[in-house]
Amino acid sequence: MQASRKNCLLVCTRPNNIEPLSDSITDPHFTDAKSLYDYSMALNDARFDETYKYIIYEDNGPWSVRFTSWYVPGLLYRNEGNDLDNAKEAIVNILANQLTDNFTAPWYGTFKLSPDGEHI
């Protein structure tokens, strides 16, 4: 069976033989994942700082770069209201927290936990 280009879960039954697990949004696997997504987004929507475009969570500072980075794909997937603009601004903020000052440091290329936090 040829794999479709639709958004679906895939199962490899044999090498070079990929078939869709489900194309239906009524499939229990999809509805469970959607339920978890909706719950996660509701939690993070309540913690998203509209002014600074970070998730409010004290992670060596008042905001969390890590949790914001986890929230961005959800915003892009949902794409309602200001989601796209919030995701773009959050991505800019996340990238601004990448540690790129000292190439020889072991943490080079990683990210600060919070924009107000100390370098590692």
N, CA, C and O atoms as a Tinker XYZ file with bonds, in Angstrom:
   480  protein
     1  N      0.850000   -1.177000    0.000000    73     2
     2  CA     0.000000    0.000000    0.000000    64     1     3
     3  C      0.892000    1.236000    0.000000    63     2     4     5
     4  O      1.847000    1.312000    0.774000    81     3
     5  N      0.599000    2.173000   -0.835000    73     3     6
     6  CA     1.343000    3.416000   -0.964000    64     5     7
     7  C      0.967000    4.360000    0.188000    63     6     8     9
     8  O     -0.214000    4.512000    0.500000    81     7
     9  N      1.971000    4.997000    0.821000    73     7    10
    10  CA     1.688000    5.967000    1.889000    64     9    11
    11  C      1.105000    7.235000    1.287000    63    10    12    13
    12  O      1.617000    7.752000    0.294000    81    11
    13  N      0.050000    7.724000    1.879000    73    11    14
    14  CA    -0.548000    8.958000    1.372000    64    13    15
    15  C      0.225000   10.153000    1.906000    63    14    16    17
    16  O      0.993000   10.023000    2.859000    81    15
    17  N      0.027000   11.319000    1.296000    73    15    18
    18  CA     0.693000   12.538000    1.732000    64    17    19
    19  C     -0.120000   13.287000    2.780000    63    18    20    21
    20  O      0.245000   14.395000    3.172000    81    19
    21  N     -1.205000   12.697000    3.231000    73    19    22
    22  CA    -2.025000   13.314000    4.269000    64    21    23
    23  C     -1.285000   13.248000    5.606000    63    22    24    25
    24  O     -0.349000   12.467000    5.778000    81    23
    25  N     -1.724000   14.083000    6.544000    73    23    26
    26  CA    -1.178000   13.990000    7.896000    64    25    27
    27  C     -1.747000   12.742000    8.543000    63    26    28    29
    28  O     -2.938000   12.690000    8.852000    81    27
    29  N     -0.919000   11.749000    8.747000    73    27    30
    30  CA    -1.383000   10.515000    9.370000    64    29    31
    31  C     -0.215000    9.860000   10.083000    63    30    32    33
    32  O      0.946000   10.173000    9.817000    81    31
    33  N     -0.531000    8.953000   10.984000    73    31    34
    34  CA     0.489000    8.163000   11.643000    64    33    35
    35  C      0.900000    7.045000   10.705000    63    34    36    37
    36  O      0.070000    6.469000   10.001000    81    35
    37  N      2.202000    6.741000   10.702000    73    35    38
    38  CA     2.687000    5.699000    9.809000    64    37    39
    39  C      3.220000    4.524000   10.603000    63    38    40    41
    40  O      3.783000    4.699000   11.683000    81    39
    41  N      3.044000    3.341000   10.074000    73    39    42
    42  CA     3.577000    2.129000   10.676000    64    41    43
    43  C      4.404000    1.410000    9.627000    63    42    44    45
    44  O      3.934000    1.191000    8.510000    81    43
    45  N      5.619000    1.042000    9.970000    73    43    46
    46  CA     6.459000    0.270000    9.057000    64    45    47
    47  C      6.213000   -1.209000    9.353000    63    46    48    49
    48  O      6.582000   -1.705000   10.418000    81    47
    49  N      5.596000   -1.900000    8.420000    73    47    50
    50  CA     5.329000   -3.318000    8.622000    64    49    51
    51  C      6.484000   -4.160000    8.100000    63    50    52    53
    52  O      6.810000   -5.189000    8.692000    81    51
    53  N      7.099000   -3.748000    7.018000    73    51    54
    54  CA     8.278000   -4.387000    6.448000    64    53    55
    55  C      9.126000   -3.287000    5.839000    63    54    56    57
    56  O      8.590000   -2.225000    5.519000    81    55
    57  N     10.416000   -3.488000    5.664000    73    55    58
    58  CA    11.221000   -2.462000    5.002000    64    57    59
    59  C     10.611000   -2.100000    3.653000    63    58    60    61
    60  O     10.142000   -2.968000    2.917000    81    59
    61  N     10.623000   -0.839000    3.345000    73    59    62
    62  CA    10.075000   -0.298000    2.099000    64    61    63
    63  C      8.565000   -0.505000    1.956000    63    62    64    65
    64  O      8.022000   -0.354000    0.862000    81    63
    65  N      7.890000   -0.847000    3.043000    73    63    66
    66  CA     6.438000   -1.012000    2.980000    64    65    67
    67  C      5.826000   -0.199000    4.111000    63    66    68    69
    68  O      5.685000   -0.693000    5.229000    81    67
    69  N      5.464000    1.034000    3.826000    73    67    70
    70  CA     4.900000    1.918000    4.828000    64    69    71
    71  C      3.425000    2.095000    4.513000    63    70    72    73
    72  O      3.057000    2.418000    3.383000    81    71
    73  N      2.590000    1.882000    5.507000    73    71    74
    74  CA     1.169000    2.076000    5.285000    64    73    75
    75  C      0.576000    2.941000    6.392000    63    74    76    77
    76  O      1.046000    2.905000    7.529000    81    75
    77  N     -0.445000    3.711000    6.064000    73    75    78
    78  CA    -1.049000    4.581000    7.066000    64    77    79
    79  C     -1.715000    3.772000    8.171000    63    78    80    81
    80  O     -2.412000    2.793000    7.903000    81    79
    81  N     -1.497000    4.188000    9.410000    73    79    82
    82  CA    -2.186000    3.572000   10.528000    64    81    83
    83  C     -3.632000    4.036000   10.553000    63    82    84    85
    84  O     -4.547000    3.251000   10.803000    81    83
    85  N     -3.825000    5.338000   10.287000    73    83    86
    86  CA    -5.184000    5.865000   10.294000    64    85    87
    87  C     -5.236000    7.165000    9.517000    63    86    88    89
    88  O     -4.332000    7.995000    9.612000    81    87
    89  N     -6.290000    7.336000    8.754000    73    87    90
    90  CA    -6.550000    8.607000    8.083000    64    89    91
    91  C     -7.715000    9.319000    8.745000    63    90    92    93
    92  O     -8.113000   10.393000    8.295000    81    91
    93  N     -8.264000    8.752000    9.790000    73    91    94
    94  CA    -9.491000    9.265000   10.373000    64    93    95
    95  C     -9.229000   10.031000   11.661000    63    94    96    97
    96  O     -8.508000    9.556000   12.539000    81    95
    97  N     -9.821000   11.225000   11.770000    73    95    98
    98  CA    -9.666000   11.980000   13.010000    64    97    99
    99  C    -10.521000   11.392000   14.128000    63    98   100   101
   100  O    -10.437000   11.836000   15.273000    81    99
   101  N    -11.343000   10.397000   13.803000    73    99   102
   102  CA   -12.113000    9.721000   14.838000    64   101   103
   103  C    -11.342000    8.544000   15.429000    63   102   104   105
   104  O    -11.810000    7.913000   16.377000    81   103
   105  N    -10.185000    8.247000   14.888000    73   103   106
   106  CA    -9.353000    7.172000   15.411000    64   105   107
   107  C     -8.951000    7.496000   16.852000    63   106   108   109
   108  O     -8.579000    8.634000   17.136000    81   107
   109  N     -9.018000    6.531000   17.761000    73   107   110
   110  CA    -8.679000    6.805000   19.168000    64   109   111
   111  C     -7.264000    7.349000   19.364000    63   110   112   113
   112  O     -7.042000    8.150000   20.272000    81   111
   113  N     -6.297000    6.930000   18.530000    73   111   114
   114  CA    -4.932000    7.440000   18.658000    64   113   115
   115  C     -4.899000    8.938000   18.376000    63   114   116   117
   116  O     -4.223000    9.694000   19.075000    81   115
   117  N     -5.620000    9.357000   17.363000    73   115   118
   118  CA    -5.663000   10.772000   17.027000    64   117   119
   119  C     -6.375000   11.567000   18.116000    63   118   120   121
   120  O     -5.884000   12.612000   18.543000    81   119
   121  N     -7.525000   11.079000   18.566000    73   119   122
   122  CA    -8.290000   11.835000   19.558000    64   121   123
   123  C     -7.544000   11.931000   20.877000    63   122   124   125
   124  O     -7.643000   12.951000   21.559000    81   123
   125  N     -6.796000   10.895000   21.260000    73   123   126
   126  CA    -5.992000   10.968000   22.483000    64   125   127
   127  C     -4.897000   12.013000   22.342000    63   126   128   129
   128  O     -4.668000   12.804000   23.257000    81   127
   129  N     -4.217000   12.022000   21.197000    73   127   130
   130  CA    -3.155000   13.003000   20.968000    64   129   131
   131  C     -3.726000   14.414000   20.915000    63   130   132   133
   132  O     -3.128000   15.345000   21.454000    81   131
   133  N     -4.865000   14.576000   20.277000    73   131   134
   134  CA    -5.503000   15.887000   20.184000    64   133   135
   135  C     -5.934000   16.378000   21.560000    63   134   136   137
   136  O     -5.820000   17.567000   21.857000    81   135
   137  N     -6.420000   15.486000   22.388000    73   135   138
   138  CA    -6.819000   15.837000   23.753000    64   137   139
   139  C     -5.610000   16.321000   24.557000    63   138   140   141
   140  O     -5.701000   17.309000   25.285000    81   139
   141  N     -4.490000   15.629000   24.424000    73   139   142
   142  CA    -3.265000   16.039000   25.119000    64   141   143
   143  C     -2.773000   17.386000   24.592000    63   142   144   145
   144  O     -2.340000   18.240000   25.367000    81   143
   145  N     -2.841000   17.573000   23.282000    73   143   146
   146  CA    -2.447000   18.844000   22.673000    64   145   147
   147  C     -3.319000   19.980000   23.210000    63   146   148   149
   148  O     -2.800000   21.015000   23.629000    81   147
   149  N     -4.631000   19.792000   23.199000    73   147   150
   150  CA    -5.550000   20.834000   23.680000    64   149   151
   151  C     -5.281000   21.182000   25.140000    63   150   152   153
   152  O     -5.294000   22.355000   25.513000    81   151
   153  N     -5.037000   20.167000   25.964000    73   151   154
   154  CA    -4.749000   20.387000   27.382000    64   153   155
   155  C     -3.445000   21.169000   27.555000    63   154   156   157
   156  O     -3.382000   22.122000   28.332000    81   155
   157  N     -2.408000   20.755000   26.823000    73   155   158
   158  CA    -1.104000   21.434000   26.911000    64   157   159
   159  C     -1.198000   22.888000   26.458000    63   158   160   161
   160  O     -0.618000   23.778000   27.080000    81   159
   161  N     -1.918000   23.117000   25.390000    73   159   162
   162  CA    -2.064000   24.484000   24.888000    64   161   163
   163  C     -2.849000   25.354000   25.871000    63   162   164   165
   164  O     -2.513000   26.523000   26.062000    81   163
   165  N     -3.881000   24.802000   26.490000    73   163   166
   166  CA    -4.653000   25.563000   27.474000    64   165   167
   167  C     -3.773000   25.976000   28.651000    63   166   168   169
   168  O     -3.864000   27.106000   29.132000    81   167
   169  N     -2.920000   25.061000   29.113000    73   167   170
   170  CA    -2.008000   25.392000   30.212000    64   169   171
   171  C     -1.041000   26.497000   29.808000    63   170   172   173
   172  O     -0.838000   27.458000   30.550000    81   171
   173  N     -0.455000   26.354000   28.642000    73   171   174
   174  CA     0.547000   27.327000   28.209000    64   173   175
   175  C     -0.062000   28.648000   27.753000    63   174   176   177
   176  O      0.574000   29.694000   27.887000    81   175
   177  N     -1.278000   28.622000   27.219000    73   175   178
   178  CA    -1.951000   29.873000   26.875000    64   177   179
   179  C     -2.093000   30.749000   28.115000    63   178   180   181
   180  O     -1.909000   31.964000   28.052000    81   179
   181  N     -2.419000   30.127000   29.230000    73   179   182
   182  CA    -2.597000   30.872000   30.477000    64   181   183
   183  C     -1.271000   31.417000   31.013000    63   182   184   185
   184  O     -1.259000   32.414000   31.735000    81   183
   185  N     -0.158000   30.772000   30.664000    73   183   186
   186  CA     1.155000   31.201000   31.163000    64   185   187
   187  C      1.942000   32.044000   30.169000    63   186   188   189
   188  O      3.056000   32.469000   30.476000    81   187
   189  N      1.388000   32.295000   28.984000    73   187   190
   190  CA     2.123000   33.046000   27.966000    64   189   191
   191  C      2.040000   34.538000   28.256000    63   190   192   193
   192  O      0.950000   35.095000   28.390000    81   191
   193  N      3.195000   35.175000   28.351000    73   191   194
   194  CA     3.275000   36.615000   28.594000    64   193   195
   195  C      3.164000   37.327000   27.248000    63   194   196   197
   196  O      4.092000   37.292000   26.440000    81   195
   197  N      2.033000   37.966000   27.016000    73   195   198
   198  CA     1.764000   38.638000   25.742000    64   197   199
   199  C      2.711000   39.808000   25.476000    63   198   200   201
   200  O      2.941000   40.169000   24.322000    81   199
   201  N      3.256000   40.394000   26.526000    73   199   202
   202  CA     4.148000   41.541000   26.369000    64   201   203
   203  C      5.541000   41.098000   25.945000    63   202   204   205
   204  O      6.099000   41.627000   24.984000    81   203
   205  N      6.105000   40.123000   26.661000    73   203   206
   206  CA     7.478000   39.704000   26.404000    64   205   207
   207  C      7.583000   38.489000   25.483000    63   206   208   209
   208  O      8.674000   38.168000   25.010000    81   207
   209  N      6.479000   37.817000   25.227000    73   207   210
   210  CA     6.419000   36.663000   24.316000    64   209   211
   211  C      7.248000   35.477000   24.817000    63   210   212   213
   212  O      7.963000   34.829000   24.053000    81   211
   213  N      7.133000   35.215000   26.107000    73   211   214
   214  CA     7.736000   34.047000   26.753000    64   213   215
   215  C      6.685000   33.377000   27.623000    63   214   216   217
   216  O      5.708000   34.009000   28.027000    81   215
   217  N      6.887000   32.092000   27.911000    73   215   218
   218  CA     6.078000   31.403000   28.911000    64   217   219
   219  C      6.578000   31.851000   30.283000    63   218   220   221
   220  O      7.779000   31.843000   30.550000    81   219
   221  N      5.652000   32.237000   31.136000    73   219   222
   222  CA     6.012000   32.633000   32.503000    64   221   223
   223  C      6.222000   31.363000   33.315000    63   222   224   225
   224  O      5.288000   30.600000   33.559000    81   223
   225  N      7.465000   31.155000   33.727000    73   223   226
   226  CA     7.833000   30.009000   34.551000    64   225   227
   227  C      9.212000   30.312000   35.094000    63   226   228   229
   228  O     10.145000   30.553000   34.328000    81   227
   229  N      9.347000   30.302000   36.385000    73   227   230
   230  CA    10.625000   30.672000   36.986000    64   229   231
   231  C     11.656000   29.572000   36.759000    63   230   232   233
   232  O     11.654000   28.541000   37.431000    81   231
   233  N     12.518000   29.819000   35.812000    73   231   234
   234  CA    13.566000   28.887000   35.405000    64   233   235
   235  C     14.870000   29.679000   35.390000    63   234   236   237
   236  O     15.418000   29.961000   34.324000    81   235
   237  N     15.358000   30.034000   36.560000    73   235   238
   238  CA    16.496000   30.947000   36.729000    64   237   239
   239  C     16.145000   32.356000   36.265000    63   238   240   241
   240  O     17.022000   33.099000   35.824000    81   239
   241  N     14.903000   32.718000   36.359000    73   239   242
   242  CA    14.392000   34.019000   35.956000    64   241   243
   243  C     12.879000   33.911000   35.819000    63   242   244   245
   244  O     12.330000   32.823000   35.995000    81   243
   245  N     12.199000   34.993000   35.514000    73   243   246
   246  CA    10.729000   34.948000   35.489000    64   245   247
   247  C     10.124000   34.243000   34.274000    63   246   248   249
   248  O      8.944000   33.896000   34.302000    81   247
   249  N     10.893000   34.026000   33.218000    73   247   250
   250  CA    10.375000   33.387000   32.008000    64   249   251
   251  C     11.226000   32.181000   31.660000    63   250   252   253
   252  O     12.370000   32.069000   32.101000    81   251
   253  N     10.668000   31.284000   30.874000    73   251   254
   254  CA    11.389000   30.081000   30.469000    64   253   255
   255  C     11.576000   30.039000   28.959000    63   254   256   257
   256  O     10.607000   30.006000   28.201000    81   255
   257  N     12.823000   30.039000   28.538000    73   255   258
   258  CA    13.140000   29.903000   27.117000    64   257   259
   259  C     12.763000   28.495000   26.649000    63   258   260   261
   260  O     12.210000   28.326000   25.562000    81   259
   261  N     13.060000   27.501000   27.461000    73   259   262
   262  CA    12.781000   26.101000   27.107000    64   261   263
   263  C     11.281000   25.868000   26.915000    63   262   264   265
   264  O     10.872000   25.315000   25.894000    81   263
   265  N     10.462000   26.281000   27.877000    73   263   266
   266  CA     9.024000   26.059000   27.755000    64   265   267
   267  C      8.433000   26.868000   26.612000    63   266   268   269
   268  O      7.480000   26.430000   25.968000    81   267
   269  N      8.987000   28.037000   26.357000    73   267   270
   270  CA     8.535000   28.835000   25.214000    64   269   271
   271  C      8.832000   28.096000   23.913000    63   270   272   273
   272  O      8.014000   28.100000   22.993000    81   271
   273  N     10.002000   27.464000   23.836000    73   271   274
   274  CA    10.356000   26.727000   22.614000    64   273   275
   275  C      9.444000   25.523000   22.415000    63   274   276   277
   276  O      9.197000   25.124000   21.276000    81   275
   277  N      8.949000   24.947000   23.476000    73   275   278
   278  CA     8.016000   23.826000   23.354000    64   277   279
   279  C      6.622000   24.309000   22.953000    63   278   280   281
   280  O      5.862000   23.564000   22.333000    81   279
   281  N      6.288000   25.539000   23.300000    73   279   282
   282  CA     4.969000   26.109000   23.025000    64   281   283
   283  C      4.827000   26.569000   21.573000    63   282   284   285
   284  O      3.735000   26.521000   21.007000    81   283
   285  N      5.924000   27.010000   20.978000    73   283   286
   286  CA     5.892000   27.565000   19.618000    64   285   287
   287  C      5.316000   26.592000   18.580000    63   286   288   289
   288  O      4.479000   27.017000   17.783000    81   287
   289  N      5.713000   25.314000   18.542000    73   287   290
   290  CA     5.106000   24.422000   17.537000    64   289   291
   291  C      3.585000   24.313000   17.690000    63   290   292   293
   292  O      2.864000   24.185000   16.700000    81   291
   293  N      3.111000   24.366000   18.918000    73   291   294
   294  CA     1.665000   24.331000   19.150000    64   293   295
   295  C      0.974000   25.554000   18.586000    63   294   296   297
   296  O     -0.110000   25.459000   18.010000    81   295
   297  N      1.612000   26.714000   18.756000    73   295   298
   298  CA     1.052000   27.941000   18.189000    64   297   299
   299  C      1.001000   27.847000   16.665000    63   298   300   301
   300  O      0.004000   28.224000   16.049000    81   299
   301  N      2.063000   27.349000   16.066000    73   299   302
   302  CA     2.113000   27.234000   14.612000    64   301   303
   303  C      1.085000   26.228000   14.094000    63   302   304   305
   304  O      0.490000   26.433000   13.036000    81   303
   305  N      0.880000   25.148000   14.838000    73   303   306
   306  CA    -0.100000   24.151000   14.428000    64   305   307
   307  C     -1.523000   24.704000   14.530000    63   306   308   309
   308  O     -2.338000   24.520000   13.625000    81   307
   309  N     -1.810000   25.383000   15.641000    73   307   310
   310  CA    -3.163000   25.909000   15.852000    64   309   311
   311  C     -3.469000   27.067000   14.900000    63   310   312   313
   312  O     -4.534000   27.096000   14.283000    81   311
   313  N     -2.549000   28.012000   14.780000    73   311   314
   314  CA    -2.633000   29.126000   13.828000    64   313   315
   315  C     -3.992000   29.838000   13.852000    63   314   316   317
   316  O     -4.645000   29.981000   12.819000    81   315
   317  N     -4.396000   30.271000   15.016000    73   315   318
   318  CA    -5.641000   31.027000   15.172000    64   317   319
   319  C     -5.321000   32.380000   15.795000    63   318   320   321
   320  O     -4.380000   32.487000   16.582000    81   319
   321  N     -6.073000   33.395000   15.463000    73   319   322
   322  CA    -5.897000   34.713000   16.085000    64   321   323
   323  C     -4.478000   35.228000   15.910000    63   322   324   325
   324  O     -3.993000   35.353000   14.785000    81   323
   325  N     -3.809000   35.527000   17.020000    73   323   326
   326  CA    -2.439000   36.062000   17.008000    64   325   327
   327  C     -1.378000   34.976000   17.113000    63   326   328   329
   328  O     -0.210000   35.287000   17.346000    81   327
   329  N     -1.753000   33.713000   16.948000    73   327   330
   330  CA    -0.799000   32.613000   17.140000    64   329   331
   331  C      0.448000   32.755000   16.277000    63   330   332   333
   332  O      1.561000   32.581000   16.773000    81   331
   333  N      0.283000   33.066000   15.006000    73   331   334
   334  CA     1.434000   33.162000   14.105000    64   333   335
   335  C      2.365000   34.298000   14.513000    63   334   336   337
   336  O      3.581000   34.110000   14.552000    81   335
   337  N      1.817000   35.471000   14.816000    73   335   338
   338  CA     2.646000   36.598000   15.245000    64   337   339
   339  C      3.340000   36.298000   16.574000    63   338   340   341
   340  O      4.512000   36.629000   16.749000    81   339
   341  N      2.623000   35.677000   17.505000    73   339   342
   342  CA     3.236000   35.315000   18.784000    64   341   343
   343  C      4.355000   34.303000   18.588000    63   342   344   345
   344  O      5.400000   34.399000   19.232000    81   343
   345  N      4.142000   33.334000   17.701000    73   343   346
   346  CA     5.176000   32.330000   17.440000    64   345   347
   347  C      6.415000   32.962000   16.820000    63   346   348   349
   348  O      7.537000   32.636000   17.206000    81   347
   349  N      6.218000   33.864000   15.860000    73   347   350
   350  CA     7.368000   34.532000   15.227000    64   349   351
   351  C      8.179000   35.316000   16.250000    63   350   352   353
   352  O      9.406000   35.222000   16.278000    81   351
   353  N      7.495000   36.090000   17.089000    73   351   354
   354  CA     8.208000   36.879000   18.090000    64   353   355
   355  C      8.880000   35.985000   19.129000    63   354   356   357
   356  O      9.982000   36.286000   19.588000    81   355
   357  N      8.226000   34.897000   19.496000    73   355   358
   358  CA     8.827000   33.968000   20.449000    64   357   359
   359  C     10.076000   33.313000   19.858000    63   358   360   361
   360  O     11.067000   33.123000   20.563000    81   359
   361  N     10.037000   32.967000   18.573000    73   359   362
   362  CA    11.213000   32.366000   17.930000    64   361   363
   363  C     12.383000   33.348000   17.940000    63   362   364   365
   364  O     13.517000   32.960000   18.224000    81   363
   365  N     12.116000   34.603000   17.637000    73   363   366
   366  CA    13.174000   35.626000   17.689000    64   365   367
   367  C     13.748000   35.696000   19.099000    63   366   368   369
   368  O     14.964000   35.770000   19.272000    81   367
   369  N     12.876000   35.675000   20.109000    73   367   370
   370  CA    13.335000   35.719000   21.504000    64   369   371
   371  C     14.165000   34.492000   21.863000    63   370   372   373
   372  O     15.203000   34.607000   22.515000    81   371
   373  N     13.714000   33.338000   21.445000    73   371   374
   374  CA    14.440000   32.093000   21.745000    64   373   375
   375  C     15.839000   32.153000   21.148000    63   374   376   377
   376  O     16.823000   31.862000   21.829000    81   375
   377  N     15.927000   32.532000   19.876000    73   375   378
   378  CA    17.238000   32.592000   19.204000    64   377   379
   379  C     18.152000   33.645000   19.825000    63   378   380   381
   380  O     19.374000   33.499000   19.798000    81   379
   381  N     17.571000   34.700000   20.383000    73   379   382
   382  CA    18.381000   35.728000   21.045000    64   381   383
   383  C     19.030000   35.198000   22.320000    63   382   384   385
   384  O     19.952000   35.820000   22.848000    81   383
   385  N     18.562000   34.066000   22.816000    73   383   386
   386  CA    19.107000   33.484000   24.044000    64   385   387
   387  C     20.079000   32.340000   23.788000    63   386   388   389
   388  O     20.480000   31.640000   24.718000    81   387
   389  N     20.457000   32.152000   22.530000    73   387   390
   390  CA    21.441000   31.119000   22.232000    64   389   391
   391  C     22.827000   31.624000   22.623000    63   390   392   393
   392  O     23.190000   32.766000   22.340000    81   391
   393  N     23.588000   30.759000   23.273000    73   391   394
   394  CA    24.927000   31.131000   23.740000    64   393   395
   395  C     25.938000   30.918000   22.616000    63   394   396   397
   396  O     26.302000   29.787000   22.296000    81   395
   397  N     26.384000   32.028000   22.024000    73   395   398
   398  CA    27.301000   31.954000   20.887000    64   397   399
   399  C     28.525000   32.849000   21.071000    63   398   400   401
   400  O     29.260000   33.093000   20.115000    81   399
   401  N     28.748000   33.334000   22.282000    73   399   402
   402  CA    29.860000   34.261000   22.526000    64   401   403
   403  C     31.226000   33.580000   22.572000    63   402   404   405
   404  O     32.212000   34.133000   22.086000    81   403
   405  N     31.287000   32.387000   23.152000    73   403   406
   406  CA    32.568000   31.728000   23.376000    64   405   407
   407  C     32.556000   30.358000   22.708000    63   406   408   409
   408  O     31.999000   29.396000   23.238000    81   407
   409  N     33.179000   30.289000   21.537000    73   407   410
   410  CA    33.175000   29.061000   20.750000    64   409   411
   411  C     33.816000   27.885000   21.485000    63   410   412   413
   412  O     33.449000   26.737000   21.234000    81   411
   413  N     34.758000   28.144000   22.381000    73   411   414
   414  CA    35.451000   27.057000   23.077000    64   413   415
   415  C     34.704000   26.578000   24.321000    63   414   416   417
   416  O     35.085000   25.568000   24.913000    81   415
   417  N     33.665000   27.272000   24.719000    73   415   418
   418  CA    32.911000   26.871000   25.913000    64   417   419
   419  C     32.108000   25.596000   25.626000    63   418   420   421
   420  O     31.606000   25.419000   24.516000    81   419
   421  N     31.986000   24.721000   26.609000    73   419   422
   422  CA    31.237000   23.483000   26.383000    64   421   423
   423  C     29.748000   23.720000   26.127000    63   422   424   425
   424  O     29.084000   22.850000   25.562000    81   423
   425  N     29.216000   24.852000   26.520000    73   423   426
   426  CA    27.793000   25.153000   26.329000    64   425   427
   427  C     27.531000   25.983000   25.075000    63   426   428   429
   428  O     26.409000   26.437000   24.854000    81   427
   429  N     28.556000   26.180000   24.262000    73   427   430
   430  CA    28.392000   26.951000   23.025000    64   429   431
   431  C     27.266000   26.348000   22.176000    63   430   432   433
   432  O     27.240000   25.140000   21.939000    81   431
   433  N     26.352000   27.184000   21.728000    73   431   434
   434  CA    25.250000   26.739000   20.883000    64   433   435
   435  C     24.001000   26.349000   21.647000    63   434   436   437
   436  O     22.935000   26.194000   21.051000    81   435
   437  N     24.115000   26.185000   22.968000    73   435   438
   438  CA    22.931000   25.873000   23.765000    64   437   439
   439  C     22.218000   27.171000   24.118000    63   438   440   441
   440  O     22.600000   28.238000   23.638000    81   439
   441  N     21.205000   27.092000   24.938000    73   439   442
   442  CA    20.371000   28.255000   25.243000    64   441   443
   443  C     20.324000   28.516000   26.742000    63   442   444   445
   444  O     20.391000   27.593000   27.554000    81   443
   445  N     20.206000   29.794000   27.091000    73   443   446
   446  CA    19.977000   30.156000   28.473000    64   445   447
   447  C     18.617000   29.606000   28.887000    63   446   448   449
   448  O     17.734000   29.437000   28.046000    81   447
   449  N     18.442000   29.325000   30.187000    73   447   450
   450  CA    17.151000   28.854000   30.669000    64   449   451
   451  C     16.122000   29.974000   30.679000    63   450   452   453
   452  O     14.941000   29.756000   30.409000    81   451
   453  N     16.594000   31.180000   30.998000    73   451   454
   454  CA    15.712000   32.346000   31.073000    64   453   455
   455  C     16.451000   33.531000   30.479000    63   454   456   457
   456  O     17.674000   33.609000   30.589000    81   455
   457  N     15.736000   34.458000   29.851000    73   455   458
   458  CA    16.428000   35.615000   29.268000    64   457   459
   459  C     17.136000   36.466000   30.319000    63   458   460   461
   460  O     18.117000   37.141000   30.007000    81   459
   461  N     16.654000   36.441000   31.551000    73   459   462
   462  CA    17.286000   37.196000   32.633000    64   461   463
   463  C     18.296000   36.366000   33.401000    63   462   464   465
   464  O     18.966000   36.873000   34.301000    81   463
   465  N     18.409000   35.093000   33.051000    73   463   466
   466  CA    19.279000   34.183000   33.785000    64   465   467
   467  C     20.744000   34.391000   33.442000    63   466   468   469
   468  O     21.101000   35.026000   32.450000    81   467
   469  N     21.554000   33.839000   34.288000    73   467   470
   470  CA    23.004000   33.895000   34.086000    64   469   471
   471  C     23.396000   32.973000   32.941000    63   470   472   473
   472  O     22.711000   32.000000   32.625000    81   471
   473  N     24.530000   33.320000   32.330000    73   471   474
   474  CA    25.107000   32.351000   31.391000    64   473   475
   475  C     25.505000   31.143000   32.200000    63   474   476   477
   476  O     25.747000   31.253000   33.403000    81   475
   477  N     25.576000   30.023000   31.579000    73   475   478
   478  CA    25.885000   28.775000   32.286000    64   477   479
   479  C     27.218000   28.861000   32.976000    63   478   480
   480  O     27.642000   27.902000   33.622000    81   479
